Amino acid sequence: MRKIIFILLLLPLTIAYAQNDLLAKNYLEQGEYEKALLLYTKLYKKNKNFNYFKAIITSNQQLEKYKEAEKIILNKLDTKRIIPQLYVELGYNYSLQRNDSLATINYDKAILFVKETVKFNYGRSVGQAFEKYSLIEEAIATYTIAMEVFPDSDFSYQLAKLYGEQGNLEKMFDSYLTLIKKNRSYLGVAKQNFSQYISENSTDEGNVLLRKSLLRKLQKQPDVLYNELLSWLFVQQKDYKKAFLQEKAIYKRMGDDDMSGIADIAYIATKDEDYENATLIVNYLLENASTPEGKIAGHQYLMKIKRKTSKKKDYPEIEKEYQRLFSEFGEGKKTYQLQLDFNYFEAFKNQKKDFAIANLKRFSKEPLTRYQKARVKMLLADILVFDERFNEALIYYSQIQNEVKGDLLAQEARFKVAKTSYFKGRF
């Protein structure tokens, strides 16, 4: 009971304290430095929070009370607790007074602590203090020394960012590569940052330097990570043949049946209408596919490319090729996507709507999954709308809404019901 009473008595004080904290922060952000200084001083007397201490320094500096800020920092440095980042604060305080020589002396003192203190790694706190004031060279020196003194520590991420800000792209790329070699979870972050410095032009400085860094790493210590990044770089440059060669090297080195990387390049090349290289890549997929499913997927890509690049005179040959594939792989569930592509081609390209409608009606009765049946019915309904058979189309769209409730396909069908009803009314 006493404990509850104590908490209830303490609660208003805690709320008031939190409100003062927010108010002080707001004063500082709004540039009301006199008010901020007054409130932070009160807060610091009650709670020796280091953030309050830094806010007091900042407020004094903004009010150009540099001597007061210096006095506060020196007093703090005179205590038993070692806080080397305060030398950065002191140095910055001198730089605000244009006393660069004293600023440098104190920056060097902070870095010296990182170098000579072997029991505790001050690299992060001192490095962050330099970063706070955009002192890039000093921050780089701090993190580099910290990694030398404490080999288990890793400031590659911080160094990569700083080298990027400095415009030293070669060192930036190398730092990111060191980082992701140790921890692949940074791969996405690295790619995102690389994107800021590379373009579609392979001769741009960023592209050239990243390629050289990767090739250098690959020669010194072969790793599929570097092949993956080279492949990614070549994709950014739309050089799909070179990307394919890197994915092929990964596939051969890994020695498994995973050809997803090669398939991704085929997909991207097709989407980008580089049909020549897409065909080359898909043919490789077909030659090396170890399962019927892999071969069917490869043929599906190949037929898509043929449809995209063909003229009307080529349609009979495309039709024959589809029929040959169905003879080889069957017309069941396994070739579901291939059959959708074929019937789309027959209805919308080859002017054989009735043939496609009959095929899809038959196929919708096959033992397919619920989602597959919905996709078949969607294409069937689209063709019926194209053939101005609106009532039939509406039946199939309605069936889809009931069969795959909550799915995006059901939403698409609902939209098409409204669209078809509008067309029906007009006709």
C-alpha positions as a Python dict, from the first residue, in 0.01 Angstrom:
ca = {
    (1, 'M'): (0, 0, 0),
    (2, 'R'): (284, 240, 91),
    (3, 'K'): (446, 162, -241),
    (4, 'I'): (128, 257, -431),
    (5, 'I'): (94, 582, -233),
    (6, 'F'): (459, 667, -307),
    (7, 'I'): (406, 606, -682),
    (8, 'L'): (92, 822, -681),
    (9, 'L'): (281, 1104, -507),
    (10, 'L'): (571, 1071, -749),
    (11, 'L'): (356, 1063, -1065),
    (12, 'P'): (278, 1440, -1088),
    (13, 'L'): (650, 1518, -1045),
    (14, 'T'): (743, 1272, -1322),
    (15, 'I'): (483, 1422, -1559),
    (16, 'A'): (602, 1776, -1481),
    (17, 'Y'): (963, 1673, -1539),
    (18, 'A'): (880, 1517, -1877),
    (19, 'Q'): (685, 1828, -1977),
    (20, 'N'): (983, 2051, -1888),
    (21, 'D'): (1210, 1825, -2091),
    (22, 'L'): (987, 1864, -2400),
    (23, 'L'): (947, 2237, -2342),
    (24, 'A'): (1325, 2288, -2318),
    (25, 'K'): (1377, 2090, -2639),
    (26, 'N'): (1110, 2299, -2813),
    (27, 'Y'): (1275, 2625, -2700),
    (28, 'L'): (1608, 2505, -2842),
    (29, 'E'): (1454, 2400, -3175),
    (30, 'Q'): (1261, 2728, -3205),
    (31, 'G'): (1575, 2936, -3140),
    (32, 'E'): (1460, 3069, -2800),
    (33, 'Y'): (1802, 3009, -2650),
    (34, 'E'): (1768, 3220, -2335),
    (35, 'K'): (1459, 3021, -2229),
    (36, 'A'): (1623, 2693, -2332),
    (37, 'L'): (1937, 2772, -2132),
    (38, 'L'): (1737, 2860, -1821),
    (39, 'L'): (1523, 2547, -1833),
    (40, 'Y'): (1809, 2308, -1923),
    (41, 'T'): (2015, 2449, -1635),
    (42, 'K'): (1729, 2371, -1395),
    (43, 'L'): (1684, 2023, -1541),
    (44, 'Y'): (2058, 1948, -1519),
    (45, 'K'): (2070, 2044, -1151),
    (46, 'K'): (1808, 1777, -1079),
    (47, 'N'): (1937, 1515, -1325),
    (48, 'K'): (2300, 1504, -1449),
    (49, 'N'): (2183, 1387, -1791),
    (50, 'F'): (2466, 1431, -2044),
    (51, 'N'): (2219, 1544, -2312),
    (52, 'Y'): (2113, 1831, -2087),
    (53, 'F'): (2479, 1922, -2042),
    (54, 'K'): (2531, 1935, -2422),
    (55, 'A'): (2212, 2141, -2463),
    (56, 'I'): (2349, 2395, -2211),
    (57, 'I'): (2670, 2423, -2418),
    (58, 'T'): (2473, 2466, -2741),
    (59, 'S'): (2247, 2732, -2589),
    (60, 'N'): (2549, 2930, -2466),
    (61, 'Q'): (2718, 2904, -2804),
    (62, 'Q'): (2405, 3021, -2987),
    (63, 'L'): (2394, 3317, -2750),
    (64, 'E'): (2766, 3374, -2830),
    (65, 'K'): (2857, 3315, -2466),
    (66, 'Y'): (3169, 3124, -2568),
    (67, 'K'): (3365, 3189, -2248),
    (68, 'E'): (3077, 3054, -2041),
    (69, 'A'): (3056, 2743, -2262),
    (70, 'E'): (3435, 2697, -2231),
    (71, 'K'): (3419, 2726, -1853),
    (72, 'I'): (3142, 2463, -1832),
    (73, 'I'): (3333, 2219, -2056),
    (74, 'L'): (3663, 2265, -1868),
    (75, 'N'): (3488, 2208, -1535),
    (76, 'K'): (3343, 1885, -1669),
    (77, 'L'): (3685, 1776, -1800),
    (78, 'D'): (3828, 1838, -1454),
    (79, 'T'): (3617, 1560, -1300),
    (80, 'K'): (3730, 1199, -1251),
    (81, 'R'): (3512, 1068, -1532),
    (82, 'I'): (3690, 1052, -1870),
    (83, 'I'): (3475, 1199, -2149),
    (84, 'P'): (3710, 1250, -2448),
    (85, 'Q'): (3432, 1376, -2678),
    (86, 'L'): (3430, 1690, -2463),
    (87, 'Y'): (3761, 1784, -2628),
    (88, 'V'): (3568, 1789, -2956),
    (89, 'E'): (3309, 2018, -2794),
    (90, 'L'): (3586, 2241, -2658),
    (91, 'G'): (3764, 2247, -2993),
    (92, 'Y'): (3443, 2339, -3172),
    (93, 'N'): (3384, 2616, -2916),
    (94, 'Y'): (3727, 2760, -3008),
    (95, 'S'): (3653, 2729, -3379),
    (96, 'L'): (3339, 2941, -3328),
    (97, 'Q'): (3574, 3209, -3196),
    (98, 'R'): (3797, 3160, -3505),
    (99, 'N'): (4076, 3021, -3290),
    (100, 'D'): (4162, 2733, -3524),
    (101, 'S'): (4495, 2645, -3362),
    (102, 'L'): (4332, 2578, -3021),
    (103, 'A'): (4048, 2394, -3198),
    (104, 'T'): (4299, 2161, -3369),
    (105, 'I'): (4489, 2098, -3043),
    (106, 'N'): (4169, 1981, -2874),
    (107, 'Y'): (4054, 1772, -3172),
    (108, 'D'): (4394, 1599, -3163),
    (109, 'K'): (4354, 1535, -2788),
    (110, 'A'): (4021, 1360, -2850),
    (111, 'I'): (4174, 1140, -3122),
    (112, 'L'): (4475, 1065, -2898),
    (113, 'F'): (4241, 926, -2631),
    (114, 'V'): (4101, 683, -2891),
    (115, 'K'): (4453, 582, -2993),
    (116, 'E'): (4608, 539, -2648),
    (117, 'T'): (4319, 408, -2437),
    (118, 'V'): (4334, 31, -2484),
    (119, 'K'): (4091, -60, -2204),
    (120, 'F'): (3791, 121, -2350),
    (121, 'N'): (3694, 200, -2708),
    (122, 'Y'): (3606, 569, -2734),
    (123, 'G'): (3586, 548, -3114),
    (124, 'R'): (3208, 568, -3144),
    (125, 'S'): (3148, 858, -2901),
    (126, 'V'): (3438, 1069, -3035),
    (127, 'G'): (3357, 985, -3398),
    (128, 'Q'): (2993, 1084, -3351),
    (129, 'A'): (3100, 1410, -3187),
    (130, 'F'): (3311, 1496, -3494),
    (131, 'E'): (3025, 1393, -3726),
    (132, 'K'): (2787, 1621, -3535),
    (133, 'Y'): (2995, 1922, -3645),
    (134, 'S'): (3064, 1786, -3998),
    (135, 'L'): (3435, 1744, -3917),
    (136, 'I'): (3470, 1466, -4172),
    (137, 'E'): (3848, 1422, -4180),
    (138, 'E'): (3868, 1405, -3801),
    (139, 'A'): (3580, 1156, -3786),
    (140, 'I'): (3748, 936, -4050),
    (141, 'A'): (4077, 945, -3856),
    (142, 'T'): (3892, 853, -3533),
    (143, 'Y'): (3707, 552, -3678),
    (144, 'T'): (4017, 429, -3865),
    (145, 'I'): (4234, 444, -3550),
    (146, 'A'): (3961, 281, -3340),
    (147, 'M'): (3950, -16, -3582),
    (148, 'E'): (4330, -48, -3564),
    (149, 'V'): (4339, -38, -3181),
    (150, 'F'): (4031, -262, -3145),
    (151, 'P'): (4037, -507, -3442),
    (152, 'D'): (3702, -656, -3331),
    (153, 'S'): (3526, -320, -3373),
    (154, 'D'): (3384, -230, -3712),
    (155, 'F'): (3312, 125, -3821),
    (156, 'S'): (3299, 42, -4194),
    (157, 'Y'): (2943, 177, -4221),
    (158, 'Q'): (3036, 511, -4065),
    (159, 'L'): (3351, 534, -4281),
    (160, 'A'): (3156, 450, -4598),
    (161, 'K'): (2910, 733, -4531),
    (162, 'L'): (3190, 978, -4452),
    (163, 'Y'): (3392, 888, -4762),
    (164, 'G'): (3075, 941, -4965),
    (165, 'E'): (3028, 1288, -4813),
    (166, 'Q'): (3395, 1359, -4880),
    (167, 'G'): (3356, 1252, -5245),
    (168, 'N'): (3616, 976, -5206),
    (169, 'L'): (3412, 716, -5398),
    (170, 'E'): (3685, 452, -5418),
    (171, 'K'): (3726, 436, -5040),
    (172, 'M'): (3350, 457, -4992),
    (173, 'F'): (3292, 151, -5214),
    (174, 'D'): (3573, -41, -5041),
    (175, 'S'): (3429, 38, -4697),
    (176, 'Y'): (3083, -82, -4797),
    (177, 'L'): (3229, -399, -4949),
    (178, 'T'): (3422, -468, -4626),
    (179, 'L'): (3102, -414, -4431),
    (180, 'I'): (2878, -646, -4634),
    (181, 'K'): (3149, -913, -4648),
    (182, 'K'): (3128, -924, -4266),
    (183, 'N'): (2752, -875, -4248),
    (184, 'R'): (2533, -945, -4552),
    (185, 'S'): (2233, -782, -4387),
    (186, 'Y'): (2385, -448, -4500),
    (187, 'L'): (2362, -550, -4869),
    (188, 'G'): (2035, -362, -4927),
    (189, 'V'): (2168, -48, -4756),
    (190, 'A'): (2487, -66, -4965),
    (191, 'K'): (2295, -98, -5293),
    (192, 'Q'): (2073, 193, -5195),
    (193, 'N'): (2379, 410, -5131),
    (194, 'F'): (2562, 287, -5443),
    (195, 'S'): (2259, 399, -5647),
    (196, 'Q'): (2337, 760, -5556),
    (197, 'Y'): (2677, 742, -5726),
    (198, 'I'): (2617, 522, -6032),
    (199, 'S'): (2404, 562, -6343),
    (200, 'E'): (2308, 379, -6663),
    (201, 'N'): (2630, 511, -6818),
    (202, 'S'): (2907, 253, -6766),
    (203, 'T'): (3177, 519, -6822),
    (204, 'D'): (3065, 741, -6532),
    (205, 'E'): (3319, 770, -6250),
    (206, 'G'): (3104, 590, -5993),
    (207, 'N'): (3036, 297, -6226),
    (208, 'V'): (3403, 259, -6319),
    (209, 'L'): (3524, 276, -5957),
    (210, 'L'): (3265, 30, -5825),
    (211, 'R'): (3342, -216, -6105),
    (212, 'K'): (3718, -189, -6034),
    (213, 'S'): (3664, -235, -5658),
    (214, 'L'): (3454, -547, -5716),
    (215, 'L'): (3696, -698, -5968),
    (216, 'R'): (3988, -629, -5736),
    (217, 'K'): (3808, -801, -5447),
    (218, 'L'): (3710, -1090, -5672),
    (219, 'Q'): (4071, -1146, -5779),
    (220, 'K'): (4207, -1131, -5422),
    (221, 'Q'): (3938, -1338, -5252),
    (222, 'P'): (3674, -1495, -5483),
    (223, 'D'): (3326, -1475, -5334),
    (224, 'V'): (2984, -1499, -5502),
    (225, 'L'): (2893, -1178, -5317),
    (226, 'Y'): (3113, -983, -5558),
    (227, 'N'): (2961, -1164, -5858),
    (228, 'E'): (2615, -1073, -5728),
    (229, 'L'): (2711, -707, -5698),
    (230, 'L'): (2872, -703, -6042),
    (231, 'S'): (2552, -854, -6180),
    (232, 'W'): (2351, -584, -6000),
    (233, 'L'): (2580, -311, -6139),
    (234, 'F'): (2545, -444, -6495),
    (235, 'V'): (2167, -452, -6457),
    (236, 'Q'): (2172, -83, -6354),
    (237, 'Q'): (2373, -19, -6673),
    (238, 'K'): (2122, -228, -6874),
    (239, 'D'): (2410, -453, -6981),
    (240, 'Y'): (2215, -776, -6945),
    (241, 'K'): (2467, -998, -7122),
    (242, 'K'): (2739, -913, -6869),
    (243, 'A'): (2492, -953, -6582),
    (244, 'F'): (2403, -1296, -6722),
    (245, 'L'): (2771, -1398, -6729),
    (246, 'Q'): (2803, -1309, -6359),
    (247, 'E'): (2486, -1503, -6269),
    (248, 'K'): (2615, -1797, -6474),
    (249, 'A'): (2943, -1789, -6275),
    (250, 'I'): (2742, -1791, -5949),
    (251, 'Y'): (2529, -2084, -6071),
    (252, 'K'): (2835, -2290, -6167),
    (253, 'R'): (3019, -2209, -5847),
    (254, 'M'): (2726, -2288, -5616),
    (255, 'G'): (2675, -2625, -5784),
    (256, 'D'): (2302, -2648, -5711),
    (257, 'D'): (1985, -2629, -5920),
    (258, 'D'): (1899, -2272, -5823),
    (259, 'M'): (1879, -2069, -6146),
    (260, 'S'): (1662, -1793, -6001),
    (261, 'G'): (1935, -1530, -6050),
    (262, 'I'): (1959, -1612, -6422),
    (263, 'A'): (1578, -1620, -6452),
    (264, 'D'): (1560, -1273, -6291),
    (265, 'I'): (1798, -1131, -6553),
    (266, 'A'): (1588, -1293, -6829),
    (267, 'Y'): (1275, -1132, -6684),
    (268, 'I'): (1437, -786, -6652),
    (269, 'A'): (1584, -803, -7004),
    (270, 'T'): (1245, -905, -7147),
    (271, 'K'): (1068, -626, -6960),
    (272, 'D'): (1328, -379, -7090),
    (273, 'E'): (1267, -513, -7444),
    (274, 'D'): (1624, -636, -7487),
    (275, 'Y'): (1488, -943, -7663),
    (276, 'E'): (1821, -1052, -7814),
    (277, 'N'): (1990, -1099, -7477),
    (278, 'A'): (1669, -1223, -7316),
    (279, 'T'): (1652, -1501, -7578),
    (280, 'L'): (2018, -1591, -7519),
    (281, 'I'): (1957, -1617, -7142),
    (282, 'V'): (1632, -1814, -7173),
    (283, 'N'): (1796, -2065, -7408),
    (284, 'Y'): (2063, -2121, -7144),
    (285, 'L'): (1789, -2177, -6884),
    (286, 'L'): (1627, -2435, -7112),
    (287, 'E'): (1955, -2616, -7178),
    (288, 'N'): (2032, -2645, -6805),
    (289, 'A'): (1684, -2689, -6655),
    (290, 'S'): (1677, -3011, -6455),
    (291, 'T'): (1299, -3035, -6408),
    (292, 'P'): (996, -3029, -6645),
    (293, 'E'): (869, -2722, -6451),
    (294, 'G'): (1197, -2541, -6525),
    (295, 'K'): (1174, -2625, -6893),
    (296, 'I'): (809, -2513, -6912),
    (297, 'A'): (897, -2180, -6746),
    (298, 'G'): (1183, -2133, -6996),
    (299, 'H'): (955, -2205, -7293),
    (300, 'Q'): (697, -1965, -7152),
    (301, 'Y'): (957, -1685, -7151),
    (302, 'L'): (1072, -1777, -7500),
    (303, 'M'): (718, -1775, -7638),
    (304, 'K'): (652, -1440, -7475),
    (305, 'I'): (957, -1297, -7653),
    (306, 'K'): (844, -1453, -7984),
    (307, 'R'): (497, -1301, -7946),
    (308, 'K'): (646, -960, -7870),
    (309, 'T'): (881, -966, -8170),
    (310, 'S'): (656, -1138, -8427),
    (311, 'K'): (453, -1000, -8715),
    (312, 'K'): (115, -1128, -8836),
    (313, 'K'): (279, -1359, -9091),
    (314, 'D'): (457, -1535, -8801),
    (315, 'Y'): (134, -1620, -8613),
    (316, 'P'): (79, -1964, -8769),
    (317, 'E'): (434, -2064, -8667),
    (318, 'I'): (375, -1941, -8311),
    (319, 'E'): (52, -2138, -8295),
    (320, 'K'): (234, -2453, -8410),
    (321, 'E'): (506, -2400, -8150),
    (322, 'Y'): (247, -2376, -7871),
    (323, 'Q'): (79, -2695, -7992),
    (324, 'R'): (416, -2870, -7999),
    (325, 'L'): (478, -2766, -7638),
    (326, 'F'): (137, -2897, -7529),
    (327, 'S'): (213, -3225, -7703),
    (328, 'E'): (541, -3248, -7510),
    (329, 'F'): (426, -3127, -7166),
    (330, 'G'): (50, -3187, -7172),
    (331, 'E'): (-250, -2956, -7128),
    (332, 'G'): (-308, -3002, -6756),
    (333, 'K'): (-228, -2806, -6444),
    (334, 'K'): (148, -2815, -6514),
    (335, 'T'): (115, -2594, -6824),
    (336, 'Y'): (-147, -2363, -6669),
    (337, 'Q'): (41, -2037, -6735),
    (338, 'L'): (148, -2146, -7082),
    (339, 'Q'): (-216, -2214, -7170),
    (340, 'L'): (-325, -1872, -7044),
    (341, 'D'): (-59, -1708, -7264),
    (342, 'F'): (-162, -1919, -7565),
    (343, 'N'): (-533, -1838, -7535),
    (344, 'Y'): (-460, -1469, -7480),
    (345, 'F'): (-256, -1479, -7802),
    (346, 'E'): (-534, -1663, -7991),
    (347, 'A'): (-806, -1420, -7881),
    (348, 'F'): (-636, -1082, -7890),
    (349, 'K'): (-369, -1135, -8157),
    (350, 'N'): (-470, -1424, -8384),
    (351, 'Q'): (-839, -1328, -8406),
    (352, 'K'): (-960, -1667, -8280),
    (353, 'K'): (-1189, -1559, -7997),
    (354, 'D'): (-1431, -1853, -8018),
    (355, 'F'): (-1143, -2100, -8016),
    (356, 'A'): (-990, -1935, -7705),
    (357, 'I'): (-1329, -1916, -7526),
    (358, 'A'): (-1392, -2287, -7585),
    (359, 'N'): (-1042, -2375, -7464),
    (360, 'L'): (-1075, -2170, -7145),
    (361, 'K'): (-1423, -2303, -7063),
    (362, 'R'): (-1286, -2655, -7086),
    (363, 'F'): (-973, -2564, -6889),
    (364, 'S'): (-1177, -2401, -6607),
    (365, 'K'): (-1327, -2743, -6534),
    (366, 'E'): (-983, -2902, -6480),
    (367, 'P'): (-866, -2982, -6121),
    (368, 'L'): (-688, -2648, -6069),
    (369, 'T'): (-634, -2452, -5748),
    (370, 'R'): (-898, -2195, -5652),
    (371, 'Y'): (-669, -1910, -5755),
    (372, 'Q'): (-575, -2073, -6089),
    (373, 'K'): (-943, -2124, -6175),
    (374, 'A'): (-1008, -1758, -6094),
    (375, 'R'): (-725, -1650, -6329),
    (376, 'V'): (-864, -1871, -6608),
    (377, 'K'): (-1212, -1724, -6559),
    (378, 'M'): (-1072, -1371, -6556),
    (379, 'L'): (-909, -1418, -6897),
    (380, 'L'): (-1225, -1590, -7025),
    (381, 'A'): (-1442, -1300, -6907),
    (382, 'D'): (-1204, -1045, -7063),
    (383, 'I'): (-1230, -1222, -7399),
    (384, 'L'): (-1612, -1236, -7369),
    (385, 'V'): (-1616, -858, -7310),
    (386, 'F'): (-1390, -818, -7617),
    (387, 'D'): (-1647, -1028, -7809),
    (388, 'E'): (-1930, -807, -7668),
    (389, 'R'): (-2084, -1100, -7477),
    (390, 'F'): (-2134, -890, -7166),
    (391, 'N'): (-2387, -1103, -6976),
    (392, 'E'): (-2163, -1411, -6991),
    (393, 'A'): (-1863, -1204, -6886),
    (394, 'L'): (-2052, -1065, -6583),
    (395, 'I'): (-2132, -1420, -6467),
    (396, 'Y'): (-1763, -1516, -6464),
    (397, 'Y'): (-1652, -1189, -6297),
    (398, 'S'): (-1913, -1249, -6023),
    (399, 'Q'): (-1791, -1607, -5975),
    (400, 'I'): (-1435, -1480, -5925),
    (401, 'Q'): (-1550, -1239, -5651),
    (402, 'N'): (-1707, -1531, -5462),
    (403, 'E'): (-1425, -1779, -5520),
    (404, 'V'): (-1130, -1563, -5408),
    (405, 'K'): (-1287, -1325, -5155),
    (406, 'G'): (-1044, -1076, -5006),
    (407, 'D'): (-786, -1132, -5281),
    (408, 'L'): (-668, -855, -5515),
    (409, 'L'): (-810, -1063, -5799),
    (410, 'A'): (-1159, -1029, -5644),
    (411, 'Q'): (-1113, -649, -5630),
    (412, 'E'): (-1006, -649, -5996),
    (413, 'A'): (-1316, -856, -6086),
    (414, 'R'): (-1540, -611, -5893),
    (415, 'F'): (-1394, -320, -6090),
    (416, 'K'): (-1447, -508, -6419),
    (417, 'V'): (-1812, -579, -6327),
    (418, 'A'): (-1873, -203, -6307),
    (419, 'K'): (-1682, -141, -6628),
    (420, 'T'): (-1865, -419, -6816),
    (421, 'S'): (-2205, -301, -6689),
    (422, 'Y'): (-2123, 43, -6827),
    (423, 'F'): (-2026, -102, -7167),
    (424, 'K'): (-2341, -318, -7168),
    (425, 'G'): (-2558, -11, -7103),
    (426, 'R'): (-2396, 180, -7389),
    (427, 'F'): (-2435, -106, -7638),
}
